[in-house]
Amino acid sequence: MKRRLAGVVLSISNDTTLVVGVNVVSTHRIYKKQIHRMKRFHVHANTEGVNVGDTVEIEESRPISKTKRWVLVKGGK
């Protein structure tokens, strides 16, 4: 089963690459408080119809390049 995550497009690098930020919430080991962090993923996608700030859904895939291991499933227009 491949992981699917939802995030926001932070930047559009070129015609085939997006940078998507996914909010990750974890609990601190000692203080038990919620820690909110944003993790950045490089996503392989056709960038037509996708703008910065759009909410998209991404899915794990085979390694496409040195940094890209995710593909765009839903989002944009």
C-alpha positions as CSV (number, residue, x, y, z in Angstrom):
1,M,0.0,0.0,0.0
2,K,1.5,3.3,-1.1
3,R,1.3,6.3,1.3
4,R,-0.9,9.3,0.2
5,L,-0.5,12.7,1.7
6,A,-2.2,16.0,1.3
7,G,-0.3,19.3,1.2
8,V,0.1,22.7,-0.2
9,V,2.2,23.6,-3.3
10,L,5.1,25.8,-2.1
11,S,6.9,26.3,-5.3
12,I,7.0,25.2,-9.0
13,S,10.6,24.3,-9.9
14,N,10.2,23.5,-13.6
15,D,7.8,21.8,-16.0
16,T,7.8,18.5,-14.2
17,T,8.6,19.3,-10.5
18,L,6.6,20.7,-7.6
19,V,7.6,21.3,-4.0
20,V,4.8,20.3,-1.7
21,G,4.7,21.1,2.0
22,V,2.9,18.6,4.3
23,N,2.0,19.5,7.9
24,V,3.3,16.8,10.3
25,V,2.0,16.7,13.9
26,S,4.0,14.8,16.5
27,T,4.0,14.6,20.3
28,H,7.0,15.6,22.3
29,R,8.5,12.7,24.2
30,I,8.8,14.4,27.6
31,Y,6.4,17.3,27.6
32,K,3.6,15.6,25.6
33,K,2.8,18.7,23.7
34,Q,1.9,18.7,20.0
35,I,4.7,19.8,17.7
36,H,3.7,21.1,14.3
37,R,6.3,20.9,11.5
38,M,6.1,21.3,7.7
39,K,7.9,18.6,5.7
40,R,8.8,19.4,2.0
41,F,8.5,16.8,-0.7
42,H,9.7,17.0,-4.3
43,V,6.9,15.8,-6.5
44,H,6.9,14.6,-10.1
45,A,3.9,16.2,-12.0
46,N,2.9,18.1,-15.1
47,T,2.7,21.6,-13.7
48,E,0.1,22.9,-16.1
49,G,-2.9,24.1,-14.1
50,V,-1.2,23.9,-10.8
51,N,-0.4,27.2,-8.9
52,V,1.5,28.0,-5.7
53,G,-0.9,27.7,-2.8
54,D,-3.1,24.9,-4.3
55,T,-4.0,21.9,-2.1
56,V,-2.8,18.7,-3.8
57,E,-2.7,15.0,-3.0
58,I,0.6,13.1,-3.5
59,E,1.5,9.4,-3.6
60,E,4.7,7.4,-3.1
61,S,6.4,6.0,-6.2
62,R,9.6,4.5,-7.4
63,P,12.6,6.9,-7.4
64,I,12.3,9.2,-10.4
65,S,15.4,11.3,-9.8
66,K,17.8,12.1,-7.0
67,T,15.2,13.8,-4.9
68,K,11.8,12.9,-6.4
69,R,10.0,9.9,-4.9
70,W,6.4,11.2,-5.0
71,V,3.9,11.7,-7.8
72,L,0.9,14.0,-8.0
73,V,-2.5,12.2,-7.7
74,K,-5.1,15.0,-7.4
75,G,-4.9,18.8,-7.5
76,G,-4.6,21.8,-9.7
77,K,-7.2,22.3,-12.4
